[in-house]
Amino acid sequence: MKASSSLKSLVISTTRLKLIHQLFYTPKEIFYVRQLVRATNEEINSVRRELANLKAGNIVESEVRGNRLYYWANPGGSLFDDLLLLTHKTYGLGAKIIKHKKRLGKLKFVLFNRDFIAGNIKTTDSVDIIFVGSPTLKVLDMLIKAEEINRGREINYMVMDKDELILRKSRRDPFIIDFFLSYPAVIIGSSLDLSHVQ
């Protein structure tokens, strides 16, 4: 079962799922209700009801500014990190990588930097994504370029095989050490398998 359909089976309301995707894919952004109505293509009453549910669950925060009520992902909520990971596996670039996994070739791991999924802009030399394996670069480049247009910024990524990852870790490569110190989000692969990569 695909990750996106797995999440749909957990979240009963389609509107709620769309709101989670919208709010947690760009967790630094704030949205007023009409923006969320347009982004989700759902009825305004349904959006308001689900925003109220999400707020009651401490998943989103809200504030009145002028004559508009704004909402954003609650970074202090107990599910914030989990919803960031779920969103990036079931929506946007992560979902596209999973969907096109066969076309992408052999991928052992795909790791997103936590700062990348949290919307934090770091230095230009920081690594946003690491692909471990031997992907088809043409397909990978197509997916990355589309996401760069969507995000309005360049995405820094590295491609390496498992042996190179092991070597870089053993030599304490600063790029790799910094990346792993951020507890990367595992989009493809297993966190348990990753922990055994020495």
The 8 nearest C-alpha neighbors of each residue, nearest first, counted from 0:
[[1, 2, 5, 4, 3, 6, 8, 7],
 [0, 2, 4, 3, 5, 98, 97, 89],
 [3, 1, 5, 4, 89, 6, 0, 88],
 [2, 4, 89, 6, 5, 1, 7, 90],
 [5, 3, 7, 6, 1, 2, 8, 0],
 [6, 4, 2, 8, 3, 7, 1, 0],
 [5, 7, 9, 3, 8, 4, 10, 2],
 [8, 6, 4, 10, 9, 5, 3, 11],
 [7, 9, 5, 6, 10, 4, 11, 3],
 [10, 8, 6, 7, 11, 5, 4, 12],
 [11, 9, 7, 8, 12, 6, 16, 15],
 [10, 12, 9, 13, 8, 7, 15, 16],
 [11, 13, 15, 14, 10, 16, 7, 49],
 [14, 12, 16, 15, 17, 11, 10, 7],
 [13, 15, 17, 12, 16, 18, 46, 41],
 [14, 16, 18, 12, 13, 17, 49, 19],
 [15, 17, 13, 19, 18, 14, 20, 10],
 [18, 16, 20, 14, 15, 19, 39, 21],
 [19, 17, 21, 15, 20, 16, 22, 14],
 [20, 18, 16, 22, 17, 21, 23, 15],
 [21, 19, 17, 18, 23, 86, 24, 22],
 [22, 20, 18, 19, 24, 23, 17, 25],
 [21, 23, 19, 72, 26, 20, 24, 25],
 [22, 24, 26, 25, 20, 83, 19, 21],
 [25, 23, 21, 20, 22, 26, 86, 87],
 [24, 26, 23, 27, 28, 22, 118, 21],
 [27, 25, 23, 72, 28, 22, 24, 117],
 [28, 26, 25, 118, 29, 117, 71, 72],
 [29, 27, 26, 25, 71, 30, 22, 72],
 [28, 30, 71, 70, 69, 27, 31, 26],
 [31, 29, 69, 70, 34, 71, 32, 35],
 [30, 32, 69, 34, 68, 33, 70, 67],
 [31, 33, 35, 34, 36, 30, 68, 69],
 [34, 32, 36, 35, 31, 37, 43, 30],
 [35, 33, 37, 32, 36, 31, 30, 38],
 [34, 36, 38, 32, 33, 37, 39, 30],
 [35, 37, 33, 39, 34, 38, 41, 40],
 [38, 36, 40, 34, 35, 39, 33, 41],
 [37, 39, 35, 36, 40, 34, 21, 41],
 [38, 40, 41, 36, 37, 17, 35, 18],
 [41, 39, 37, 36, 38, 42, 35, 14],
 [40, 42, 39, 36, 43, 14, 46, 45],
 [43, 41, 45, 44, 46, 36, 40, 47],
 [42, 44, 46, 45, 36, 47, 41, 33],
 [45, 43, 47, 46, 42, 48, 41, 49],
 [44, 46, 48, 42, 43, 47, 49, 41],
 [47, 45, 43, 49, 44, 48, 50, 42],
 [46, 48, 44, 50, 45, 49, 43, 51],
 [49, 47, 45, 51, 46, 50, 44, 52],
 [50, 48, 52, 46, 51, 15, 47, 53],
 [51, 49, 53, 47, 52, 48, 46, 54],
 [50, 52, 54, 48, 49, 53, 55, 47],
 [53, 51, 49, 55, 50, 54, 56, 48],
 [54, 52, 50, 56, 58, 55, 51, 59],
 [53, 55, 59, 57, 51, 56, 52, 58],
 [54, 56, 52, 53, 57, 51, 58, 59],
 [55, 57, 53, 54, 58, 52, 59, 51],
 [58, 56, 54, 55, 59, 76, 53, 73],
 [57, 59, 53, 56, 73, 54, 76, 72],
 [60, 58, 73, 72, 54, 71, 57, 53],
 [59, 61, 73, 71, 70, 54, 72, 58],
 [62, 60, 70, 69, 71, 68, 59, 63],
 [61, 63, 69, 68, 64, 70, 60, 67],
 [62, 64, 68, 67, 69, 65, 66, 61],
 [65, 63, 67, 66, 68, 62, 69, 31],
 [64, 66, 67, 63, 68, 62, 69, 31],
 [65, 67, 64, 63, 68, 69, 31, 62],
 [68, 66, 64, 65, 63, 69, 31, 32],
 [67, 69, 63, 31, 62, 64, 32, 61],
 [70, 68, 31, 30, 61, 62, 63, 29],
 [71, 69, 61, 30, 29, 60, 31, 59],
 [70, 72, 29, 59, 60, 22, 73, 30],
 [73, 71, 59, 22, 26, 23, 74, 60],
 [72, 74, 59, 76, 60, 75, 58, 71],
 [75, 73, 76, 79, 72, 26, 80, 59],
 [76, 74, 73, 77, 79, 57, 78, 58],
 [77, 75, 79, 73, 78, 74, 58, 57],
 [76, 78, 79, 75, 80, 58, 57, 81],
 [79, 77, 81, 76, 80, 82, 58, 83],
 [78, 80, 82, 76, 81, 74, 77, 83],
 [81, 79, 83, 82, 78, 84, 77, 74],
 [80, 82, 78, 84, 83, 79, 85, 77],
 [81, 83, 85, 79, 84, 80, 86, 78],
 [84, 82, 80, 86, 81, 85, 23, 79],
 [83, 85, 87, 81, 82, 86, 88, 80],
 [86, 84, 82, 88, 87, 83, 81, 89],
 [85, 87, 83, 89, 88, 84, 20, 90],
 [86, 88, 93, 84, 90, 85, 89, 83],
 [87, 89, 93, 94, 85, 86, 186, 90],
 [88, 90, 3, 94, 86, 87, 2, 85],
 [91, 89, 94, 87, 86, 88, 93, 20],
 [90, 92, 94, 93, 95, 87, 89, 24],
 [91, 93, 95, 94, 96, 146, 90, 87],
 [94, 92, 88, 96, 87, 95, 91, 97],
 [93, 95, 89, 90, 97, 88, 96, 92],
 [96, 94, 98, 92, 97, 93, 99, 91],
 [97, 95, 93, 99, 98, 94, 100, 92],
 [96, 98, 100, 94, 95, 99, 93, 187],
 [97, 99, 95, 96, 100, 94, 101, 1],
 [100, 98, 96, 102, 97, 101, 95, 103],
 [99, 101, 103, 97, 102, 98, 96, 104],
 [102, 100, 103, 104, 99, 105, 98, 97],
 [103, 101, 99, 104, 100, 138, 135, 134],
 [102, 104, 135, 100, 134, 101, 138, 99],
 [105, 103, 134, 135, 102, 101, 106, 133],
 [104, 106, 133, 134, 132, 107, 103, 101],
 [105, 107, 132, 108, 131, 134, 133, 104],
 [106, 108, 132, 131, 188, 105, 109, 187],
 [109, 107, 188, 131, 187, 106, 130, 110],
 [108, 110, 130, 187, 186, 129, 185, 131],
 [111, 109, 185, 129, 184, 128, 183, 186],
 [112, 110, 128, 184, 183, 127, 113, 185],
 [111, 113, 183, 127, 115, 114, 128, 184],
 [114, 112, 115, 116, 183, 181, 117, 184],
 [113, 115, 119, 117, 112, 116, 118, 120],
 [114, 116, 112, 118, 113, 117, 127, 119],
 [115, 117, 113, 118, 114, 112, 83, 111],
 [118, 116, 114, 115, 119, 113, 26, 83],
 [119, 117, 115, 116, 27, 114, 25, 26],
 [120, 118, 114, 117, 115, 121, 116, 27],
 [121, 119, 118, 122, 114, 115, 123, 117],
 [120, 122, 119, 125, 123, 114, 124, 115],
 [121, 123, 124, 125, 120, 126, 119, 155],
 [122, 124, 125, 121, 155, 126, 120, 153],
 [125, 123, 122, 126, 155, 121, 174, 127],
 [124, 126, 122, 123, 121, 127, 155, 174],
 [125, 127, 155, 156, 128, 124, 178, 174],
 [128, 126, 112, 155, 115, 156, 111, 154],
 [129, 127, 111, 156, 110, 126, 112, 157],
 [128, 130, 157, 110, 156, 109, 158, 131],
 [131, 129, 109, 158, 108, 157, 132, 159],
 [132, 130, 108, 159, 160, 107, 106, 161],
 [131, 133, 106, 160, 107, 105, 159, 134],
 [132, 134, 105, 106, 160, 104, 135, 131],
 [135, 133, 104, 103, 105, 136, 132, 106],
 [134, 136, 103, 104, 137, 138, 139, 133],
 [135, 137, 139, 138, 134, 140, 103, 133],
 [136, 138, 140, 139, 135, 141, 103, 134],
 [139, 137, 141, 140, 136, 135, 103, 142],
 [138, 140, 136, 142, 141, 137, 143, 135],
 [139, 141, 143, 137, 138, 142, 136, 144],
 [140, 142, 138, 144, 139, 143, 137, 145],
 [143, 141, 139, 145, 140, 144, 146, 138],
 [142, 144, 140, 146, 145, 141, 147, 139],
 [145, 143, 147, 141, 146, 142, 140, 148],
 [146, 144, 148, 142, 147, 143, 141, 149],
 [145, 147, 149, 143, 148, 144, 150, 142],
 [146, 148, 144, 150, 152, 149, 153, 145],
 [149, 147, 151, 145, 146, 150, 144, 152],
 [148, 150, 146, 147, 151, 145, 152, 144],
 [151, 149, 147, 152, 148, 146, 153, 145],
 [150, 152, 148, 147, 149, 153, 146, 154],
 [153, 151, 147, 150, 154, 148, 149, 146],
 [152, 154, 147, 155, 151, 150, 144, 148],
 [153, 155, 147, 156, 127, 152, 143, 128],
 [156, 154, 126, 127, 153, 128, 125, 157],
 [157, 155, 128, 126, 129, 127, 154, 158],
 [156, 158, 129, 130, 128, 159, 155, 126],
 [157, 159, 130, 131, 129, 156, 160, 132],
 [160, 158, 131, 163, 132, 130, 164, 157],
 [159, 161, 132, 131, 163, 162, 133, 164],
 [160, 162, 164, 163, 131, 165, 132, 159],
 [163, 161, 165, 164, 160, 166, 159, 167],
 [162, 164, 166, 160, 165, 161, 159, 167],
 [163, 165, 161, 167, 162, 166, 168, 160],
 [164, 166, 162, 168, 163, 197, 167, 169],
 [165, 167, 163, 169, 168, 164, 162, 170],
 [166, 168, 170, 164, 172, 169, 165, 163],
 [169, 167, 171, 165, 170, 166, 164, 172],
 [168, 170, 166, 171, 167, 165, 197, 172],
 [171, 169, 167, 168, 172, 166, 165, 173],
 [172, 170, 168, 169, 173, 167, 176, 175],
 [171, 173, 167, 175, 170, 174, 176, 168],
 [174, 172, 176, 175, 177, 171, 178, 167],
 [175, 173, 177, 172, 176, 178, 126, 125],
 [174, 176, 178, 172, 173, 177, 179, 168],
 [175, 177, 173, 179, 178, 174, 180, 172],
 [178, 176, 180, 174, 175, 179, 173, 181],
 [177, 179, 175, 176, 180, 181, 174, 112],
 [180, 178, 181, 176, 182, 177, 183, 175],
 [179, 181, 177, 182, 178, 176, 183, 175],
 [180, 182, 179, 178, 183, 113, 112, 177],
 [183, 181, 179, 180, 113, 184, 112, 178],
 [184, 182, 112, 113, 111, 181, 110, 179],
 [183, 185, 111, 110, 186, 113, 112, 84],
 [184, 186, 110, 187, 109, 183, 190, 188],
 [185, 187, 109, 110, 88, 184, 93, 188],
 [188, 186, 109, 108, 185, 189, 107, 97],
 [189, 187, 108, 107, 185, 186, 190, 109],
 [188, 190, 192, 191, 193, 185, 187, 108],
 [189, 191, 193, 192, 194, 185, 188, 184],
 [190, 192, 194, 189, 193, 195, 188, 196],
 [193, 191, 189, 195, 194, 190, 196, 188],
 [192, 194, 190, 196, 195, 191, 189, 188],
 [193, 195, 191, 192, 196, 190, 197, 189],
 [196, 194, 192, 193, 197, 191, 190, 189],
 [197, 195, 193, 194, 165, 192, 164, 161],
 [196, 165, 195, 168, 169, 194, 166, 164]]
